[in-house]
Amino acid sequence: MIERLEGDPVTGVRRATVAGVDAEGRPTGRRRAFDVDAVCLGYGFLPSNDLARSLGCAHDFDAALGSLVTRTDATGRTSIPTVWSIGDSAGVRGAKFAQAQGALAAAAVASELLERHVLPDAAARRAARRNLAFQRGVQGMFAAPVLTDQLAEPETVVCRCESVTHAEVSEAMSDRTSSPGSVKRITRAGMGKCQGRYCGPVLTAMQERRTGSPIGERSGFAPQAPVKPVPSSMSPPRRRTPRSASGRACRATAADGPARAPCVVPARAHATMPTRAAVQKRSGANGRRSTPGSSSCASRRAPGPSAGRR
Ligand SMILES: Cc1cc2nc3c(=O)[nH]c(=O)nc-3n(C[C@H](O)[C@H](O)[C@H](O)COP(=O)(O)OP(=O)(O)OC[C@H]3O[C@@H](n4cnc5c(N)ncnc54)[C@H](O)[C@@H]3O)c2cc1C
């Protein structure tokens, strides 16, 4: 860890002193000082699994990562049988493993859709095995204690986006009934651009220490849209009612072009869109496909993790 930085707020950093850390994150062992002109900090890897969480897929807490990971089988199939999750979402295991897992998942999805066993590419299976073993070795070599707020002072900024300090979070958490969700509403921690990516694990760890309950699917901030902040320029253009010279609203015509024409579903789409009754007839009375082993997300969806925790 970086134990000490020397420099000037205007001209920048000049010297950094680094030290090892013990299991509690306290600096230990020999210190080494370096002359530097920049300092980059690594906060570890955090899986981005908000979409899988929003769908209600089961997740487990990975203590080594300090984060939830999506629970999957070897092909990437989640606890919802029609949802697959591959790559970092189900645990950070590197680019090559993610790529190989994509091929395994593709074969599993094809087997499901074609209702016959599609064998995954043998090279992909070998690559998945080899790269998983490699990643486990690498992660073992570089294993480090997961640091959240062990070294924080009251004025340490916990939420960088909204400049919320450790003291402010602690105060908001002092209420017996508080949760990371309520702390978010009181302090704005987690409401900024990164949407709690960095402060979320800190609040969850603080909550775990305070309550003594182990971290699980319902401990932290609930996933909610938009999963990633999007610029407002991406929202659909606002439709204005055109006005005549006299100032009265007039009806849009096809000649007004798509931006001003009323938003209607084309007649052909109406004709091809199945009605609810038609879907139920095709799927059986319960609205599910009759093929064994397949279901829609909605029909098997567990109660979402966001219930009551926004
Ligand atoms: C700094 C750094 C260094 C790394 N170094 C290595 C290394 O040396 N070797 C190694 O093996 N691995 C390395 N990794 C890890 C590796 O990058 C990941 O394990 C790998 O990329 C995981 O693949 P993925 O498909 O899960 O995710 P990604 O490669 O991140 O792909 C996810 C894609 O989904 C897109 N996306 C996200 N959200 C949405 C959304 N809502 N809608 C549409 N698209 C969306 C993203 O834009 C992205 O293109 C490194 C990672 C980092 C951050």
The ligand as a MOL file (V3000), in Angstrom:
LIG
                    3D

  0  0  0     0  0            999 V3000
M  V30 BEGIN CTAB
M  V30 COUNTS 53 58 0 0 0
M  V30 BEGIN ATOM
M  V30 1 C -7.2040 -2.7150 -16.0560 0
M  V30 2 C -7.5120 -4.1470 -16.3840 0
M  V30 3 C -6.4870 -4.9820 -16.7500 0
M  V30 4 C -6.7600 -6.3100 -17.0660 0
M  V30 5 N -5.7360 -7.1280 -17.4580 0
M  V30 6 C -6.0020 -8.3950 -17.8380 0
M  V30 7 C -4.9670 -9.2370 -18.3440 0
M  V30 8 O -3.8140 -8.8500 -18.4490 0
M  V30 9 N -5.3110 -10.5080 -18.7070 0
M  V30 10 C -6.5870 -10.9720 -18.6110 0
M  V30 11 O -6.8380 -12.1230 -18.9610 0
M  V30 12 N -7.5790 -10.1980 -18.1200 0
M  V30 13 C -7.3210 -8.9280 -17.7320 0
M  V30 14 N -8.3320 -8.1250 -17.2480 0
M  V30 15 C -9.6510 -8.7190 -17.0190 0
M  V30 16 C -10.4010 -8.8520 -18.3200 0
M  V30 17 O -10.4510 -7.6050 -18.9670 0
M  V30 18 C -11.7990 -9.3410 -18.0100 0
M  V30 19 O -11.7650 -10.4970 -17.2000 0
M  V30 20 C -12.5540 -9.6790 -19.2970 0
M  V30 21 O -12.5620 -8.5690 -20.1700 0
M  V30 22 C -13.9860 -10.0940 -18.9550 0
M  V30 23 O -14.7480 -10.1920 -20.1260 0
M  V30 24 P -16.2940 -9.8260 -20.1080 0
M  V30 25 O -16.7990 -10.2040 -21.4480 0
M  V30 26 O -16.9330 -10.3900 -18.9050 0
M  V30 27 O -16.3510 -8.2490 -19.8890 0
M  V30 28 P -15.8610 -7.0640 -20.8250 0
M  V30 29 O -14.6520 -7.4460 -21.6130 0
M  V30 30 O -15.7320 -5.9020 -19.8960 0
M  V30 31 O -17.0480 -6.8530 -21.8440 0
M  V30 32 C -18.3160 -6.3920 -21.4260 0
M  V30 33 C -18.8880 -5.5720 -22.5660 0
M  V30 34 O -20.2590 -5.2910 -22.2840 0
M  V30 35 C -20.5050 -3.9220 -22.5290 0
M  V30 36 N -21.6080 -3.5090 -21.6590 0
M  V30 37 C -21.5930 -3.3220 -20.3220 0
M  V30 38 N -22.7980 -2.9670 -19.8840 0
M  V30 39 C -23.5970 -2.9290 -20.9560 0
M  V30 40 C -24.9830 -2.6220 -21.1530 0
M  V30 41 N -25.7750 -2.2930 -20.1290 0
M  V30 42 N -25.4530 -2.6840 -22.4000 0
M  V30 43 C -24.6660 -3.0360 -23.4330 0
M  V30 44 N -23.3630 -3.3410 -23.3100 0
M  V30 45 C -22.8490 -3.2880 -22.0890 0
M  V30 46 C -19.1990 -3.2250 -22.2070 0
M  V30 47 O -19.1200 -1.9890 -22.8840 0
M  V30 48 C -18.1880 -4.2410 -22.7360 0
M  V30 49 O -17.9050 -4.0620 -24.0990 0
M  V30 50 C -8.0850 -6.8010 -16.9590 0
M  V30 51 C -9.1090 -5.9360 -16.5940 0
M  V30 52 C -8.8370 -4.6270 -16.3080 0
M  V30 53 C -9.9640 -3.7130 -15.9180 0
M  V30 END ATOM
M  V30 BEGIN BOND
M  V30 1 1 1 2
M  V30 2 1 2 3
M  V30 3 2 2 52
M  V30 4 2 3 4
M  V30 5 1 4 5
M  V30 6 1 4 50
M  V30 7 2 5 6
M  V30 8 1 6 7
M  V30 9 1 6 13
M  V30 10 2 7 8
M  V30 11 1 7 9
M  V30 12 1 9 10
M  V30 13 2 10 11
M  V30 14 1 10 12
M  V30 15 2 12 13
M  V30 16 1 13 14
M  V30 17 1 14 15
M  V30 18 1 14 50
M  V30 19 1 15 16
M  V30 20 1 16 17
M  V30 21 1 16 18
M  V30 22 1 18 19
M  V30 23 1 18 20
M  V30 24 1 20 21
M  V30 25 1 20 22
M  V30 26 1 22 23
M  V30 27 1 23 24
M  V30 28 2 24 25
M  V30 29 1 24 26
M  V30 30 1 24 27
M  V30 31 1 27 28
M  V30 32 2 28 29
M  V30 33 1 28 30
M  V30 34 1 28 31
M  V30 35 1 31 32
M  V30 36 1 32 33
M  V30 37 1 33 34
M  V30 38 1 33 48
M  V30 39 1 34 35
M  V30 40 1 35 36
M  V30 41 1 35 46
M  V30 42 1 36 37
M  V30 43 1 36 45
M  V30 44 2 37 38
M  V30 45 1 38 39
M  V30 46 1 39 40
M  V30 47 2 39 45
M  V30 48 1 40 41
M  V30 49 2 40 42
M  V30 50 1 42 43
M  V30 51 2 43 44
M  V30 52 1 44 45
M  V30 53 1 46 47
M  V30 54 1 46 48
M  V30 55 1 48 49
M  V30 56 2 50 51
M  V30 57 1 51 52
M  V30 58 1 52 53
M  V30 END BOND
M  V30 END CTAB
M  END
